Amino acid sequence: MQRDMIPSVGPVTVGLVGAGPWAATMHGPVLAAGPETRLTAVWARRPQAAAELATTLGTTAVRSYEELLDRCEAVAFAVPPDVQAALGIRAAKAGKALLLEKPLALALDDARRLADAVDNAGVVSQVVLTKRYHPRTRAFLTAARDFPAIGARASYLHGAFLGGPFATGWRMTYGALHDLGPHLLDLADAALGRITDLRACGDPRRWVELTCLHQGGAVSQLSLSGAVGLPSSRAGIELFGAVGSMGLDFATVDHAGCWPIVRAEFAAAVRTKTPHSLDIRRGLLLQELLSTAARTMIG
């Protein structure tokens, strides 16, 4: 499909980049299901994997990234962060909206280049911080606005790095800081106010502690690990203040309740050309916090 033939009404046409476990279990099925989106192409660096996934999803595997860009209005990424950053710049320059994973990149400079490309192109962007789309999370953050917190404790702990489909590649190198850190940093920042200072301790491949100072004086302590032998993940945040406490257990948040909202809000943002609250600038803020944590890491 030529770029000038791309429809401006109806379902948003989306090309999927990636054919790994996350693309196969989340991005692909959700975007193919519609009705707000229509999956028009899959491209991956492994052609056979792309072909198999495309067949499963009832769409087409394309031979090149350029062909994918010609077939869609928007691009969804389910690839390692460094790959996402490079390909995302090309998509933005081609005028495509971007549905991005966290973190935006592995290096801060690459994330900044991606954000600048999106801004210069004026395209819509949205970051898949999955749990932020669940009604329970949104209700918690609404209530947190009126809760006079002086501190918080949060954790995201699981054993996925000990084996299985996610114990590979960039996750094993960069560990829990870059994989789980964006979720907790985002929630802490949203619940207690902008993080103004950050210190880290530990080993990202084992256990990391983040101590954050928030605008207004609240302090939060965030614990991260993907290397603990648990039957299921433990994840949540609890705020404390003079009036008591309030919390959110998001280990039990069902992704099935998040992804239709991701899809609908992304399509609405693309159609109305309205920036989403979880856009690339939010992703860049989290990337800057990750960079600070890595730079200050003691351990």
C-alpha positions in Angstrom: 0.0 0.0 0.0 1.4 3.4 -0.9 1.6 6.0 1.8 -0.9 8.4 0.0 -3.5 5.5 0.0 -3.4 4.9 3.8 -6.9 5.5 5.1 -7.6 8.3 7.6 -10.8 6.8 8.9 -11.7 3.3 10.2 -9.4 1.0 12.0 -5.8 2.2 12.4 -3.5 0.1 10.2 -0.6 -1.2 12.2 2.6 -3.0 11.3 4.2 -5.3 13.9 7.9 -5.4 14.3 9.1 -8.5 16.1 8.0 -12.2 16.2 9.2 -13.2 19.7 7.2 -14.4 22.7 5.9 -10.9 23.6 4.9 -10.2 20.0 3.2 -13.6 19.7 1.3 -13.5 23.1 0.5 -9.8 23.5 1.1 -7.3 20.7 0.1 -9.4 17.7 -3.2 -11.0 19.0 -4.3 -7.7 20.6 -3.7 -5.6 17.5 -5.1 -8.2 15.2 -8.3 -8.5 17.2 -9.4 -4.9 16.7 -11.9 -3.3 16.2 -9.9 -0.1 16.6 -6.8 -1.5 14.8 -6.1 -3.8 11.9 -2.8 -5.7 11.7 -1.5 -5.3 8.1 2.0 -6.7 8.3 4.6 -8.5 10.5 8.3 -8.0 10.0 11.2 -9.5 12.0 14.9 -10.2 11.6 14.0 -13.9 11.5 11.8 -14.4 8.4 10.6 -17.8 9.3 9.3 -16.6 12.7 7.6 -13.6 11.1 5.9 -15.9 8.6 4.7 -18.3 11.2 3.3 -15.5 13.4 1.7 -13.7 10.4 -0.1 -17.0 9.5 -1.3 -17.4 13.1 -2.6 -13.8 13.1 -4.2 -13.9 9.7 -2.0 -11.2 8.2 1.1 -10.9 5.9 4.8 -11.3 6.6 6.8 -8.8 4.7 10.4 -9.1 3.5 11.7 -5.7 4.6 11.1 -3.0 7.2 10.5 -0.6 4.3 7.7 -2.8 3.0 6.1 -2.8 6.4 6.2 1.0 6.6 4.4 1.2 3.3 1.6 -1.0 4.6 0.7 0.9 7.8 -0.2 4.1 9.5 1.4 3.0 12.8 4.2 0.7 13.9 4.1 -1.4 17.1 7.5 -2.6 18.4 8.1 -5.9 20.3 11.9 -6.1 19.9 14.9 -5.4 22.1 15.2 -1.7 23.2 18.3 -0.9 21.1 16.6 -2.3 18.0 13.4 -0.4 18.8 15.3 2.9 19.1 17.0 2.6 15.7 13.9 1.4 13.9 11.6 3.8 15.7 13.6 6.8 14.3 13.1 5.5 10.8 9.3 5.0 11.4 8.9 8.5 12.8 10.7 10.0 9.9 8.3 8.1 7.6 5.4 9.8 9.4 4.2 6.7 11.3 2.7 6.7 14.8 4.7 4.6 17.3 3.5 2.1 19.9 6.6 1.6 22.0 7.9 -0.8 24.6 9.8 0.1 27.7 12.5 1.1 28.0 12.8 3.2 24.9 16.4 2.2 24.4 19.4 0.8 26.3 21.4 4.0 26.1 20.1 7.4 27.1 21.5 9.1 24.0 19.6 6.7 21.8 16.4 7.4 23.7 16.9 11.1 23.2 17.5 10.7 19.5 14.3 8.7 19.2 12.3 11.3 21.2 13.7 14.1 19.1 12.7 12.2 15.9 9.2 11.8 17.1 8.9 15.5 18.1 10.4 16.7 14.8 8.0 14.5 12.8 5.0 15.4 14.9 3.8 11.9 15.1 1.7 10.2 17.9 3.6 8.0 20.3 2.5 5.8 23.2 4.5 3.6 25.6 3.2 0.2 26.7 3.6 0.5 30.5 1.0 -2.2 30.6 -0.3 -2.0 34.2 -0.9 1.7 33.9 -3.8 1.0 31.7 -5.7 -1.2 34.1 -8.7 0.5 35.9 -7.4 -0.6 39.3 -4.1 1.2 38.7 -5.9 4.3 37.5 -8.2 4.3 40.5 -5.2 4.0 42.8 -3.4 6.9 41.2 -6.5 9.1 41.3 -6.9 8.4 45.1 -3.1 9.0 45.6 -3.6 12.6 44.5 -5.4 13.3 47.7 -3.4 11.1 50.0 -0.7 13.1 51.9 2.1 10.5 51.6 5.5 11.0 53.2 6.9 7.8 51.9 6.3 4.6 50.0 7.6 1.1 49.5 7.3 -0.8 46.2 8.5 -4.0 44.8 8.6 -6.0 41.6 10.0 -9.5 42.2 9.9 -12.6 40.0 12.0 -15.5 38.7 11.7 -15.0 35.0 15.5 -14.5 34.6 16.1 -17.9 36.1 14.9 -19.6 32.9 12.2 -19.5 30.2 11.4 -17.4 27.2 12.4 -14.1 28.8 15.8 -15.2 30.2 17.6 -14.1 27.1 19.3 -11.2 25.4 19.2 -7.7 26.8 17.2 -8.7 29.9 20.0 -11.0 31.1 22.6 -8.3 30.5 20.7 -5.2 31.9 18.6 -7.1 34.3 15.8 -5.9 36.5 16.7 -2.3 36.5 15.9 -1.8 32.8 13.2 -4.4 32.6 11.2 -3.9 35.8 12.5 -0.5 36.8 10.4 1.5 34.4 7.2 0.1 35.9 8.0 1.0 39.5 9.6 4.3 38.7 6.6 5.3 36.7 4.1 4.4 39.4 6.2 6.0 42.2 6.6 9.2 40.2 2.9 9.3 39.3 1.7 8.6 42.9 4.1 10.7 45.0 5.2 13.5 42.6 8.1 14.0 40.3 11.3 12.1 41.3 14.0 14.8 41.8 16.9 12.6 43.1 17.7 8.9 42.8 20.3 6.5 44.2 20.7 2.8 43.5 22.4 -0.1 45.2 22.9 -3.7 44.1 23.3 -5.9 41.0 20.7 -5.5 38.2 21.1 -9.2 37.4 20.3 -10.2 41.0 18.7 -7.5 43.2 18.4 -3.7 43.0 17.3 -1.2 45.6 16.3 2.3 44.4 15.9 5.2 46.8 13.9 8.1 45.3 13.3 11.7 46.6 10.2 13.2 45.3 9.2 16.8 44.7 7.4 17.8 48.0 9.7 15.7 50.2 8.3 12.2 50.0 10.8 9.3 49.9 10.2 6.0 48.1 12.1 2.7 48.3 11.8 0.4 45.3 13.0 -3.2 45.2 13.6 -5.0 41.9 14.6 -8.6 41.0 14.0 -11.1 38.3 16.2 -13.7 39.9 14.2 -15.0 42.9 12.5 -18.3 43.0 8.9 -17.5 43.5 5.8 -19.4 42.3 4.4 -16.2 41.0 5.5 -12.5 40.9 5.1 -10.2 43.9 4.5 -6.6 42.8 2.9 -3.6 44.4 3.3 -0.2 45.9 2.1 1.1 49.3 2.0 4.8 50.3 2.3 5.9 54.0 1.4 9.1 55.7 0.0 10.5 58.9 -3.5 9.4 58.0 -2.5 5.8 57.4 -1.6 3.9 54.2 -3.0 2.9 50.9 -1.7 0.4 48.3 -1.9 -1.4 45.0 -1.1 -5.0 44.5 -0.4 -5.1 40.8 0.9 -8.7 40.7 -2.7 -9.8 40.3 -3.5 -7.2 37.5 -4.6 -9.2 34.5 -3.0 -8.1 31.3 -6.2 -9.1 29.5 -7.8 -6.1 31.2 -5.0 -3.7 30.1 -4.4 -4.5 26.4 -7.8 -3.6 25.0 -7.4 -0.2 26.6 -3.9 0.2 25.2 -5.3 -0.6 21.7 -8.3 1.7 22.0 -6.4 4.7 23.4 -3.6 4.3 20.9 -6.1 4.3 18.0 -7.9 7.3 19.4 -4.6 9.2 19.8 -3.7 8.4 16.2 -7.1 9.4 14.8 -7.4 12.6 16.8 -3.6 13.4 16.7 -3.9 14.0 20.4 -0.8 13.2 22.6 -1.3 10.4 25.1 -0.2 11.0 28.7 2.1 8.0 28.4 3.9 9.3 25.3 7.5 9.2 24.4 8.3 12.1 26.7 7.1 10.0 29.6 9.3 7.2 28.3 12.2 9.6 28.1 11.8 10.7 31.7 11.9 7.1 32.8 15.0 6.5 30.6 16.7 9.5 32.3 15.9 7.9 35.7 17.3 4.6 34.6 20.5 6.3 33.5 20.8 8.1 36.8 20.3 4.8 38.7 22.9 3.0 36.6 25.4 5.8 37.1 24.9 5.9 40.9 24.8 2.2 41.4 26.7 1.0 44.4 27.5 -2.7 44.6 
